[in-house]
Amino acid sequence: MSSGQFALLTQRRFAPFFGAQFLGAFNDNLFKTALVTVITFDAAAWTSLNVGLLNNLIAGLFILPFMLASATAGEMADKFDKARLMRSVKVLEILIMLVAAVGWYTHQLWVLVLAVVGMGLHSTLFGPVKHSYLPQHLDAGELVGGNGMVQMGTFVGILSGQLIGAGLVSWGAIGVHMIIWSTVLVAIFGLLFTLAVPATPAPVPELAISRNPFPEVLRNLRFAASRSDVFAAMLANSWFWFFGAIVLAQFPVYARDVLHGAPEIFAVLLTAFSLGIGAGSLMCERLSGGRLQLGLVPIGALGLTAFGIDLYLASLGPMPSLLIAQDLLIGEQFRILVDCLMLGMAGGIFVVPLFTLIQTRAERSHLSRIIGGMNILNALFMVVAALLAMVLLQAGLSVPEIFATTAMLNLAVLIALCLKQPEYPRALWTWLADFFGRPPLVK
């Protein structure tokens, strides 16, 4: 693989920004996973409410700011210097984690839930900045690699935060103390990274922030829809979040009820999927030759369908009475682990070119606001995914059947995208001819 994208980690225009966004994703998931795990396994000490209801409420409250504040976040990222805005957001993160510390120490669940909303707001404000920062500092030939690095960092941050958050809770009171100080320290380190981010002038400093964000959402979406290629990429990106949300939400029950797995099986499946996304995102630079290559989008989509169906088929065979991690790593169920890894890899290949298209073709003066609008679409698609999963389960579908249904829906989405935007199948044909027809790269 070309070292071009990794060379960005040695440069000030990328490395501090990458560190800040990685730590933000890590901290979100460290705190949220720790809270959900504590509530799940020590419910009586915290609340008399139904644990399942409370866990879903926490997930919903984290997403809520994306729906309410993404439009304003996009306006702010277009109006203010992005480096200064990053620092302000990281100061906010430190304050939120201090509030969470009060909740942990005083054993007040409502304070911790308030901090969950705060971290959702932190992620909402950082999102448009994150994706509109890159085009101002990277050349066109670096955007694919830069986006691949960011997607890899985001999902590795999410994964490591989830695993460490759940792991620390198992240490009891000592683990909770480590969670408190870890989340505060990670937020402080995130702020320190942003201090090294170079100045990133606002594209529209005269922009007036709307007092009512909801009309602004519609204006942004209408503006994005005026460019059909940009709007199609936004919808396809939101579909990826739909696909990921509906599949990942089934993993705990799949690990327990279908695979008859020990507790670590869920962690292994989640790790495989997340590492797959990271690997697929990094592969995009090599597969595309460092330029925007829309032919990778159909390839990624076909991979999501193929490995989603194979995961269903692999789940039909006989399972041990108690599946352990060794069975997935070297046993007969290794196929399931490969399917989860390849699902993630296909997702990374699918989504990186979409981000690059939006960054390069959207009007630069509206880019942050367009990304804010896309974040709202992402949140809506994730809510619909949760509702659809509930409907399918109520209709009697098994978890593997939900995997297969989602994979077939994904194929329908790919067909619709190719019919609506013919440049995707044309780009695929061109890429295939170029990839298989050219001689091997020789250095």
LINCORMO-V95149 format. One record per backbone hydrogen bond with DSSP energy under -1.0 kcal/mol. NH is the residue of the N-H (numbers start at 1). CO is the residue of the C=O. If there is no record, write none. Layout:
NH,CO
NH,CO
//
This chain:
7,3
9,6
10,7
11,8
14,11
15,11
18,14
19,15
20,16
21,17
22,18
23,19
24,20
25,21
26,22
27,23
28,24
29,25
30,26
31,27
32,28
33,29
34,30
35,31
36,32
37,33
38,34
39,35
40,36
41,37
42,38
46,43
47,43
54,50
55,51
56,52
57,53
58,54
59,55
60,56
61,57
62,58
63,59
64,60
66,63
67,63
68,64
69,65
73,69
74,70
75,71
76,72
77,73
78,74
79,75
80,76
82,200
85,81
86,82
87,83
88,84
89,85
90,86
91,87
92,88
93,89
94,90
95,91
96,92
97,93
98,94
99,95
100,96
101,97
102,98
103,99
104,100
105,101
106,102
108,103
112,108
113,109
114,110
115,111
116,112
117,113
118,114
119,115
120,116
121,117
122,118
123,119
124,120
125,121
126,122
127,123
130,126
131,127
132,128
133,129
136,133
137,134
138,134
142,139
146,142
147,143
148,144
149,145
150,146
151,147
152,148
153,149
154,150
155,151
156,152
157,153
158,154
159,155
160,156
161,157
162,158
163,159
164,160
165,161
166,162
167,163
168,164
169,165
170,166
171,168
172,169
176,172
177,173
178,174
179,175
180,176
181,177
182,178
183,179
184,180
185,181
186,182
187,183
188,184
189,185
190,186
191,187
192,188
193,189
194,190
195,191
196,193
197,194
204,78
207,204
217,213
218,214
219,215
220,216
221,217
222,218
223,219
224,220
225,221
227,224
231,227
232,228
233,229
234,230
235,231
236,232
237,233
238,234
239,235
240,236
241,237
242,238
243,239
244,240
245,241
246,242
247,243
248,244
249,245
250,247
254,250
255,251
256,252
257,253
258,254
259,254
261,255
262,323
265,262
268,264
269,265
270,266
271,267
272,268
273,269
274,270
275,271
276,272
277,273
278,274
279,275
280,276
281,277
282,278
283,279
287,283
288,284
290,285
296,293
297,294
299,295
300,296
301,297
302,298
303,299
304,300
305,301
306,302
307,303
308,304
309,305
310,306
311,307
312,308
313,309
314,310
316,313
323,260
327,324
328,324
329,325
330,326
334,331
336,333
337,333
338,334
339,335
340,336
341,337
342,338
343,339
344,340
345,341
346,342
347,343
348,344
349,345
350,346
351,347
352,348
355,351
356,352
357,353
358,354
359,355
360,356
361,357
362,358
366,363
370,366
371,367
372,368
373,369
374,370
375,371
376,372
377,373
378,374
379,375
380,376
381,377
382,378
383,379
384,380
385,381
386,382
387,383
388,384
389,385
390,386
391,387
392,388
393,389
394,390
395,391
396,393
397,392
402,398
403,399
404,400
405,401
406,402
407,403
408,404
409,405
410,406
411,407
412,408
413,409
414,410
415,411
416,412
417,413
418,414
419,415
420,416
421,417
424,421
426,422
427,423
428,424
429,425
430,426
431,427
432,428
433,429
434,430
435,431
436,432
437,433
438,434
//
